[in-house]
Amino acid sequence: MNKIKRFFMRFKIPSGCYCDNCTYWKYISETKLNRNQDYGFEHCKYSDECSEKCWTNSQNSCKNIVIYCEYLDLLDIEQDTLLWDKCKECGVKDK
Protein backbone atom coordinates (compact mmCIF):
# COMPACT_ATOMS: atom_id res chain seq x y z
CA MET A 1 0.00 0.00 0.00
CA ASN A 2 1.43 3.37 -0.89
CA LYS A 3 2.07 5.99 1.78
CA ILE A 4 -0.41 8.54 0.42
CA LYS A 5 -3.31 6.09 0.46
CA ARG A 6 -2.38 4.97 3.95
CA PHE A 7 -2.21 8.60 5.12
CA PHE A 8 -5.76 9.30 3.93
CA MET A 9 -7.05 6.04 5.38
CA ARG A 10 -6.13 7.34 8.84
CA PHE A 11 -8.96 9.91 8.72
CA LYS A 12 -11.64 7.18 8.74
CA ILE A 13 -10.20 5.36 11.76
CA PRO A 14 -12.30 6.13 14.85
CA SER A 15 -10.82 7.56 18.04
CA GLY A 16 -10.27 5.38 21.07
CA CYS A 17 -8.59 2.06 21.73
CA TYR A 18 -11.26 -0.07 19.98
CA CYS A 19 -12.05 -0.73 16.32
CA ASP A 20 -15.78 -0.12 16.78
CA ASN A 21 -17.23 1.32 13.55
CA CYS A 22 -13.84 1.20 11.81
CA THR A 23 -14.37 0.73 8.07
CA TYR A 24 -11.14 -1.28 7.81
CA TRP A 25 -12.01 -3.92 10.42
CA LYS A 26 -13.57 -6.93 8.68
CA TYR A 27 -15.08 -10.07 10.18
CA ILE A 28 -14.17 -12.96 7.87
CA SER A 29 -15.37 -16.14 9.57
CA GLU A 30 -14.99 -18.45 12.53
CA THR A 31 -12.78 -21.51 12.66
CA LYS A 32 -14.20 -24.17 14.94
CA LEU A 33 -11.69 -26.17 16.96
CA ASN A 34 -11.91 -29.72 18.21
CA ARG A 35 -9.60 -32.02 20.16
CA ASN A 36 -9.72 -34.49 17.30
CA GLN A 37 -9.28 -33.44 13.71
CA ASP A 38 -12.43 -35.19 12.58
CA TYR A 39 -15.68 -33.66 11.30
CA GLY A 40 -13.79 -30.95 9.38
CA PHE A 41 -12.70 -29.14 12.54
CA GLU A 42 -9.19 -27.84 13.10
CA HIS A 43 -7.09 -29.22 15.93
CA CYS A 44 -7.32 -27.36 19.24
CA LYS A 45 -3.96 -26.41 20.75
CA TYR A 46 -5.36 -27.00 24.27
CA SER A 47 -6.46 -30.57 23.56
CA ASP A 48 -3.80 -32.11 25.84
CA GLU A 49 -5.02 -30.08 28.84
CA CYS A 50 -8.76 -30.30 28.23
CA SER A 51 -10.87 -33.29 29.22
CA GLU A 52 -14.27 -31.84 28.26
CA LYS A 53 -16.27 -33.18 25.35
CA CYS A 54 -16.06 -30.62 22.56
CA TRP A 55 -19.16 -28.62 21.63
CA THR A 56 -21.48 -29.89 24.37
CA ASN A 57 -21.91 -26.44 25.96
CA SER A 58 -20.66 -22.87 25.51
CA GLN A 59 -17.63 -23.31 27.80
CA ASN A 60 -16.10 -26.03 25.63
CA SER A 61 -17.14 -24.68 22.24
CA CYS A 62 -13.73 -23.52 21.08
CA LYS A 63 -13.30 -21.39 18.00
CA ASN A 64 -11.06 -18.76 16.48
CA ILE A 65 -12.61 -15.63 15.04
CA VAL A 66 -10.89 -14.66 11.78
CA ILE A 67 -10.49 -10.89 11.31
CA TYR A 68 -8.86 -8.82 8.57
CA CYS A 69 -7.60 -5.26 9.08
CA GLU A 70 -7.37 -3.51 5.72
CA TYR A 71 -5.37 -0.61 7.16
CA LEU A 72 -2.63 -2.91 8.50
CA ASP A 73 -3.14 -5.48 5.73
CA LEU A 74 -3.27 -8.06 8.52
CA LEU A 75 -5.27 -11.29 8.54
CA ASP A 76 -5.55 -12.72 12.04
CA ILE A 77 -6.51 -16.39 11.70
CA GLU A 78 -5.53 -17.75 15.11
CA GLN A 79 -6.40 -14.79 17.34
CA ASP A 80 -2.74 -13.86 17.71
CA THR A 81 -3.78 -10.20 18.00
CA LEU A 82 -6.72 -8.64 19.82
CA LEU A 83 -8.49 -7.67 16.59
CA TRP A 84 -11.07 -10.41 17.28
CA ASP A 85 -12.05 -8.43 20.40
CA LYS A 86 -12.08 -5.18 18.38
CA CYS A 87 -8.98 -3.84 20.16
CA LYS A 88 -6.88 -1.60 17.93
CA GLU A 89 -3.56 -2.94 16.73
CA CYS A 90 -2.70 0.07 14.57
CA GLY A 91 -2.49 2.61 17.41
CA VAL A 92 -4.02 5.34 15.19
CA LYS A 93 -6.09 7.85 17.23
CA ASP A 94 -5.63 5.57 20.21
CA LYS A 95 -6.20 8.32 22.76
Residue pairs with C-beta under 8 A, 6 or more apart in sequence:
1 73
6 71
9 24
9 70
9 71
10 71
10 92
10 93
12 22
12 23
12 24
13 22
13 24
13 71
13 90
13 92
13 93
14 20
14 21
14 22
14 93
15 93
15 95
16 88
16 93
16 94
17 87
17 88
17 94
18 86
18 87
18 88
19 25
19 69
19 83
19 86
19 87
19 88
20 86
22 71
22 88
23 70
24 69
24 70
24 71
24 72
25 67
25 69
25 70
25 83
25 86
26 67
26 68
26 69
26 70
27 65
27 66
27 67
28 66
28 67
28 68
28 75
29 66
30 63
30 64
30 65
30 66
31 42
31 63
31 64
31 66
31 77
32 41
32 42
32 55
32 61
32 62
32 63
33 41
33 42
33 43
33 44
33 45
33 54
33 62
33 63
33 64
34 41
34 42
34 43
34 44
34 54
34 55
34 62
35 43
35 44
35 47
35 50
35 54
36 43
36 47
36 54
37 43
41 54
42 64
44 50
44 54
44 62
46 62
50 60
52 59
52 60
53 60
54 60
54 61
54 62
55 61
64 77
64 78
64 79
64 84
65 79
65 84
66 75
66 76
66 77
67 75
67 76
67 81
67 83
67 84
68 74
68 75
68 76
69 76
69 83
69 89
69 90
71 90
71 92
72 89
72 90
74 81
74 83
74 89
76 83
76 84
81 87
81 89
82 89
83 89
88 94
